[in-house]
Amino acid sequence: MSDRKILRRIAGFATLLILFLPSCSNETNGGKERPQWTEKQAWEWEKKVGVIKGFNEPATGYPGMSLEDIISKVSEYGLNSVRFWVPGKTAEEQIESIHRYADICEKYGMTISPVLSIQRCKEYFENPDENQGLKEAEKVIKTILTPFKDDPRIVLWDIWNEPNCDIFLVDGGTNEKQTRHELDWIEKMVHWCREVHLSQPITASIFFDSGAGADTTSELFKRRVEVENMMDLHNFHSYSCANDNKDIDFTLKKIRAMSDRPIVCTECLTRVNGSGVGRTLAKFADEHVHFYIWGSFISDRNWSVKWLRSTYDPYEVVFHNTMYPDGDYIDGREIDMLREFKFSEPGESADPGIEITERWSHERAWKRMALGPVKGIATSSANLSGIPSVYNSVRVRFSYNDWAKDKDAFFAKTDALLRDASAKGITVLPVLTDDDDLGVGDGAVAEYVSSVVGKYYFDPSIQAWDLYWHPGEKASDKTAVSKRVTSLFRSARNQYSNQPLTSTPCVRVKDFEPDFNYHDALIHGKTNGWNKLEFPGVSDSDLVHRIWSISDVLSFSTDQPQAEAGWLLSICFRYGRPVFCTGLLSPSEAEGIKTLERFSMSHVFWYTEKPLNAGKVAAFRFLPISTKH
């Protein structure tokens, strides 16, 4: 045992001896407790510690990974604190654990936020003799806290995690009795902490029911507020930072009505409902909320799937965590957001828009398309009986007018289409709007897109969503078109669909001269590409780039020969994402076959406007992409 550990153990035993003497078991600091921090003191604390960017519960990505391995890796992307349930059964073991975490974190410029869990100790919290349980718990808590009462490496103490997880589901009965019991214990723990004269803030995560429908009027809620108002700063949990921010706005308004103190969200990050790093941090930056995301490495704790789900089944996207076991990032864009996080200045917003923050990563987009080539055909009918068997997908134009006229009939028709597609083993690419819908208000069209994508967000028969076909082709108001594009992506993103979002821009290639060597024009070092494009209507390069920059998968259409179609494809290829030709209308069968060969080489998913040679379609496959040295 090292000298340092021996000294710690001596100090720990001394503390135990002092605190356990009958004459002073409840008389720490002469029976006087330090007062609750004033709001001014709380804000001075924030000014001193800066912005907390933390994570929860270090878990090893593989058996040989050490705590220091985790802390050192997480510190690389700018996180500066770790929240953890203190390991150990005895007070001495817990003291040693806190020292170990603090020593390692200090090496990497990080603080710690220990979570006390007396409620897990049945001999105290569930002792039939409650007075005896309280007496023993007080001794243990004070024993643990005393050696660290002035330790600057501890940024805050979380003295109780989520009292009674069903409090917002049941009002009254045994659940309310249990909740009140826990709140009574938390109140006593606050006094014990004050009697130790902690120099760090005292908090408890009492509020974690973040839905906009959560209780705010019952007597139980008032009791929760009463105990929360004993804390030095506010600490809450939220795994619902999406849904147009309704839930998180509700939560923050509720908390700020209690007192004006710094706010720390000590648990957050769930990607499947849109409450990933992008949406969460954008909101927290604007609202000046400190945070601890949940997790680091995907691990044996199986936090990578939603609560009550099993990682035995395939999953996408990852629920919690930021890294794979080998240290690769789940999404490098999130790491930049974490590293660069700061509170917004007055009048400044950190939110670039949901169409940006919730865009699929390249990896997720390619995973989605790993099922193989899409060989599709466009149809104007929801009746799939005439679709040749060589095609495995259909592009279908949905109608806003049909939806607005009779929603029930619209969804019944769509349900039948998807059932038929599933029975035939094919998928559907719905096209939701085009320029003909520009006369309808943004709000109405946004509601239409939200309701359709929201209803079918989980349906495997949907290949992707084409939100807007050829924006600006038949329009005269470029501003209205651009605004509509953004509105549609935001509306669809808020549904967090399991299918990728796209839009097919209005762009084509200037017709090549017969002797133009289009292949050699794109040789290394030659400046060509966008200069050969043209944009019908009010479309332009800015709008096309904007569409491709917020789509999960890229789309284009072409009615040109293989030479021009391949040129446009080469520009799409630059974006590094799966590419759809959502409308292929080759000028001849021969050109169509040549274009399919190009698509085979470049892994393009396609929909033809008219039937192609059945044999060529049946034989279509992706060829391995190989590059010479």
N, C-alpha and C positions, 0 to 999 in steps of 0.2 A: 504494500500500500504506500502511495506517495506521501511525502511530508504534508503536502497541501490537504490531502484527504484526511490524514490523521488530525490535523488542526481543525478541520471542519467538523469531524465527529466529536472532538472534545467540546467544541463550541456548541454543537447540537445537544450533547448530553447536559452541558451546563444550562442551556436554555430550558430543557426538559425539567431539570431539577428545580430551577427557580419557579417556573410556571406551575409545577405540580404541587408545590408546597401549599398545604391547606390554608395557611394564613393569608395567601395572596392569590388564590386561584382566580378570583374575580376582581383583583385589585391592581391590575396592570396600570402603571403610571399613576399610582395613588387613587385609582378609581375614577380618574378624570379622563375623559375622551376628547380627542381633538374634534372641533366642530366640522360640520359639512363645509366643503369649499363653497365660497361665494361664487357667483357667476364670474366676477372679475378674476378670481383666482383660477377658475377653470380655463378662462381664455388666456391667462398668462402661461398656464401649463401648455396649451396648444402652441403658443408662440415659441416656447422653449423647445418642444419636441419636434416641431415641424409637422409635415404631412406624413401620417402613418400609412404605409403601403405594405400590408402583411399577408400572410397565408396561414392556414390552419393545419394542425396535425401532421408533422413530417412522417411520411410512410415510405418504406424502402421499396424501390422499384425492382430490386432483385435481392436475394438473401445476403449477399456480401456487402451491400451498401450500408455505410455508417451514417449516423446523424450528421456528422461533419460533411460528408459527401453531399447530403441533401442541402444543408445550409449554404455551403459554398456555391453550389450550382444556382440556387434560387437567388442568392445575392448578386449573381451576374446580371440578372435582368431587373435590378433596381428595387427589389422588395427589401424592406428594412425592419421587419418585425415578424415574429412567429407566435401564434396562439396555440396552446397545447393543454390537454388535460394532464395534470401533474401525475406521472407514474409513481407507483409505490403504495404499499399497504400501510406502513407505519409512518409516523411523522418524520422520523429520521431518514427513511428512504425517500420521502417526498422532498425533504430539504436537499438531500444529495442530488436528486433529479433536477431541481430548480438550478442548483449551482452548475450542474453539467450543461444544461441548456444555455444558461447565461454566459458561461465561459466560452463555449463554442460560438455563440452568436456575436459576442463581443469581438472576436477575432475578425469577423466579417462586417463589422459596423452595424449590427442588427440588435434590436431590443427584443424583449420577450413579454408575453401577456399570458401568465399562468391562469388556468381555469381550475378553481377549486371544486371538488365534487363530493361534498360531504353527504349529499343525498344518496350516493351510491353505497354508503357504508351503513349496512343494516343495523349494526350494533349501536349506532348513534341515532340516525334519522328514524329508524323503525323500532327503536327500543320500546317495549311495552311500558316501561317507566320513563315517560317523556322527560321529566325533570333530570333523571340520571343521564339520559341520552344527550340532553342539552349541556349538562355539566361536562361530560366527557368530550363532546364535540368542541366546546369552547376551549378546553385545554389544548386539544390537538390543533385547532385553527391558529390559536395564538402562538403555539410552538412553531408552527410552520412559518408564520408571517414574521415573527420577531427578527430573525437573522437578516431579513431582506427589507426591513421597513424604510431604510434610506438608500437602497441599492438603485442607482440611476439606470441600470440595465433593464429594470422592470418598468415598462411604460404605463401599464395599468394592471389592475387585478380584476378578473372576472369571477365573482364569488359564487355565482349560481347560474348554470346554463339551462335556459328554457324551462321554467317551472310548469309542470303538468302540460304535456303537449296537446291535450284535447280541450283546453280552456275555451277556445273560440268555437268549439262545436257543440258544447253542451252548457246550458245555463241552468244551474241548479243541480240537486242530487249529489251523488257521491263525488263526481268530478269537481264540482265547486268546493265541496268540503276539502278535497285533496289539495286543490289550488290554494285555498285560504291557509291550509296547514303549511304549505311550502312558503307562502308569502310571509307568514309569521316567523318562520325560521330565517328567511332572508333578512327580515328586519333586525332580528337578533344578531345575525352575522355582521351587519353593517356596524352595529355598536361594538362588537368584538374587534373589528378592524380599526375602528376609531380609537379604541382603548390602547391598541398597539401603537397608535400615532403614526400610521403609514404616511409616508411623504408622497406616495403615488396615489392616483385617483382610484376610488372604489366604484365598481360598476357591477351590474348583473343584466344578463340578456332576458329581461322580463317580457319584452315585446318582440314577437316573431310571427304573429298572425297579421301578415302584411296585406291581405286582400282588402279591397275597397268595401267589402261587406262585413268586415270584422266588427265585433262588439265595441261600442263607444258610449253606452248609456247605462249598463247594468250596475248594480252595487258592486259586483265583482270587479268590473272594469275600474270603478272608482278606487277600490282597494289596491289594484295593481298600480294605478297612477300614484296613490299615496306612498307606496313603497319605492316606486321609481323616483319619486321626488326626494328621496333620501340620498340618492347617488350624486357623486361629484360631477359626472358627465353622463351623457345618454349613450346607451349601447343597445343596438337592435340587430335583428337578422332579417334579411330579405332575399328570397330566391325568386322574386317576381318583380324584376325591374323592367319588364317589357310591357305589352298591352298598352301602348301609347303612354306609358308612365303613370297610368291611373293608380295602380297599387302603390307604387313608391311615393307618389305625390301625397296620397292619402296617409301613408305611414309618417312621412316627414311632417306633414301638417299636424298630425296627432301628437307627435313628440314635441314639436316646437311650441305647442299650446301649453305644455307643462312648465317649461322654463327655457331660458336662453343660455344654453350651454353647448360646448362642442359635442358633435355627434360622431359615433364610431359604429359602422356596420361590421360586426365581428364575424358574420358569415354571409357569403354571397357566392354566386357563380353557378348557374345551371343553363347549359346551352340549348337544351331541347325546347324550351319555351321562350327562347329569345333573350333570356337573361344572362347572356354570355359576357365576356370581358368588354366588348365594344359598347353595348347598350348600358351596362352597369357603370362603367367608368365615365362615360360621357355625362351621365346623370350626376354621379358623385362629384365630378369636377365642378359642375355648375352649382351644385347645392352645398359644396364644401363639406363633404362627408369623408371621413377617414374609413379605411376598409381593410378587411382580411378576406381574401378569396379562399374558397375551400380547395385544399389539396395542392400537390406539386406533381409527383411522379404517379403514373398509373401503376397500381400496386395490388397486393393481395387483399387490400381492403375493399376492392371491387366498387370503388366510387365512380367508375366510368360509366355506369348505367343508372337510370332513375331509381329512386327509392322503391323497394319491393320488386325490382326486376333483377334478373340474373345475367351475369356476363357469360354464362354458358351459351346464351343465345347471341347472335350477331347484333351489333348496335351501331348506330350512327345518328347524331354526332356524339362525341364524348361528353358525358354529363358534367363531371367535375374534372379538376386537374389541368395542368399546363404542359406536361412533358410525358413522352414515352419512356419506358424503362432505360433505353440506351442514351437518354439525354436529349434526343431530338425534340423540337418543339411541336406540339400539336398544331399550332397555327402561329407562325412567326410574326404575323401582324399584331397579335395579342401581346406578344412580348414587347414590341415597340410601344404599345399603348401603356403597358405597365411601367416600363422604364421611363417614359416621358410624362407620366401622370403628374399633374399639379392642379391646384385649385384655380378656377377661372377668375380673372380680374373682373371688376364691375363692368357690365355691358358686354362682356366677352362670353361666347359659348364654345364649349369643347365638343359639341355634337355636330359632326359633319353630315348627319342624316342617317336614318336607318337603312336607306338604300346602299350606303357605303359600309357601315359597321357590320351589317348582317349579310353582306355578300359572302357566298360560299368560298372557302379556301380552294386553291387549285386541287389539292389532294381530295377534298370531298367531292368536287365536281368530277374528277376522273374516276373515283370509286363508283360514283353513280353510273357512269357510262361503261363500266367494266363488263357489263352483261353481254357486250358484243355489238355488232353493227345494227343500226336501225335502218331498215330498208322500207321506207314509208311511201304512201301515196295520198294525195290530197283528195278529199271528197266533200261534196256540198250537202251530203245527206247523212242523217244519223243511222240510216239503214246500212249495215255492213255486209249484207248478203251477197253483193256483187263484187266484193273486194277479192282480187286474185290471191291465191294461197301463197304465192311467193313473197308477198309483203307481210311484214310483221308489225306495222304501225300505220296509223292513219292521222292525217291532219284535218281537223274539223273546225269550221268557223262557228263559234258560239255567238249568240245575238243578245245585245243589251236590251233591245226592244222587246224580245220575247220574255226576258227576265222581268222587265218593268211591267209588262202587260199581265202576266200570270206566273208568279214565282213557283207556285205548286206545280203547275204544268211544266215549267222549265226544268225543275229538278227531277220530276218524274221522267221526263224525256232523257235527261242526262244519266239518270240511274240506269235506265234501260240500255243506253248506249254503252256504258261501262260494263254492265253485266254481259252484254253481247261480245264486247271486246275481250273480256276475261275468258269467256267460253271458247273463243276462237284462238286464244293465246297471243293476242296482239295488244299493243298499247295505243294510247290516244294522245295526240298533241293538240290541245285546244288553243285556238286563236281567239282572244277575248275581245279585242277592240281594234278599230282602225280609224281613219280620218273622218268617216261618216258619223262617228260618235262625238266629234268635237263640239257639236251644237248642244250637247247635253252637259249640264254643269259638272264640274270636277267632283263635287261631293256625291252626286248620284252615281257617277261611273265608279268612283272609289268604293262606294257601298256595294255595287254590283261585283266588282273584282274581289273585294274582301269576302263577300258571302259565298262566292263560287269556290275560290281557292280555300277558304276556311272549311267548307263542307267536305272537300275532297283532298285535303292536305296529306292524307295518309294512304290514299288509294294507289296501289301499285300499278293499276291500269293507266294512270296518267304518266306519260313519258316526261313531259316538261310543260311549262306554261309559257305560251307566247302572248305577252301582255298587250302588244301594240304592233300591228302589221303595217310596215312602211310609213312611219310617222312623217308627216309633211308632204307626202306625195301629191295629195289633192287639196292641200291647205294653203291659205294665203297669210296666216299669222304664225310666224315662227315662234314668237314668245308663247303663244297658247299651246303650240305643239310641245315645246320644251317643258313647259309647266305640267302638261298632261303626262309626259313620260315620267317625270319625277313623282307625280301623284300616284300613278299606277304602281310603280315599284314600291313606294312606301306602303300603299294599301296591301299589296301582296306580301311584302316582307313581314308585316304585322301578323300574318297567319303562320309564319315559320313552317312552311310546307316541307315535306320530305321529297318534293320534286324541284328541280332547278327552275329558276326564273330566267326568261330571256325576252328579247324584243327583236324583230327583224327590221333593221333600218332600211331606208330608201337610198341605195347607193348602187352604182354600176361602174363598169370599166369603159373608158372611151374606146370605141371600136379601133382595133389595131389595123395598121396598114398591112397589106399582103406580105410585104418583105420585112416586117418588123420582127426581130429576133427577141421575142419576149423572154425566153429562157436566159439568154446571155445578158439581157438588160438588168437582171437581178444578181449577177455575179458579185462576189465579195468586193466591196469597195466602191461599187457603182451606186450612184444616188438615184434611186428609182423606187416607186411604190405608190404612195398616196398621190403623186403628181399625175397619175394616169386615171384617177377616179373622177367621176362626175356625180352630181347629186340633183335628182329631179325635184321639182316643186320647191319648197322652202327648206328642204333638207340641206345640210352642209357638213363639212368635215368635223366641226365642233360637236354637232348633234350626234353624228355616227360614233365618234370617239366616246362621247358621254354614254351612249347606250351600251357600247361594248365594255365600258369601264365599270358599269354597275350590274351587268348580266352575270349570272353564274356560269352559263355556257354561252358561247357566241353564236349568232345566227346571221345568215345572209341568204339572199335569193338571187337567182341568175336566170336570164333567158338568152344568154350569149354562148358562143362556142367554147370549147374546152380551153382555148388559149386565154381568153378573158376571164372565164370562170376560175381558172387556176391562179391567175394574177390576184384576183380578189381574195381567194383562199389563202394565198401566201401572206397577205396582210393580216387576216384573221389569225393565222398561225403564230404571229408575233406575240399575241396576248397569252399564249401558253395554256389555253383552256380548251376543253372539248368544243368542236365546231359542228353546228347543224347547218346544212343547206335546207332551209324550210320550204323553199320553192324552187324546184329544178324544172326548167322548161327549155330544153335544148332545141336549137333550130332544126335539128335533123336527128334521126335515129343514130347515125354514125357518130355525130358529135356527142350525143347522149352516152353512147358506149365509151367513148374516149374520156368523157368527164367522170364516169363511174370508175374507170381505171385510175384516174387522178385521185378520186375520193378514197379508193382502196389503199393507195400509197400513203395518203395523209390522214387516214382514220376519220373520215367525215361521216356523220350521221345525216341521212338525206330523206327528203320527201319529194317525189316527182309529181308534177302537175298532171301528167298523162301517162298511161301505162308504157313501160319500156319492155324491151325484149325479155320474155319470161325466163329464158335460159340464162341470160346474163345476170338478171336479178337473183335467180336462185343460186348462181355460182359466186355471187359477190361475197367477199370476205376482206378482212383487214390483213395487209401484208406487214411483216415486221419492219419497223423503221431501222435502217442500218446506215451508218455514216463511215466513210473511208477516213483513214488517218490523214 
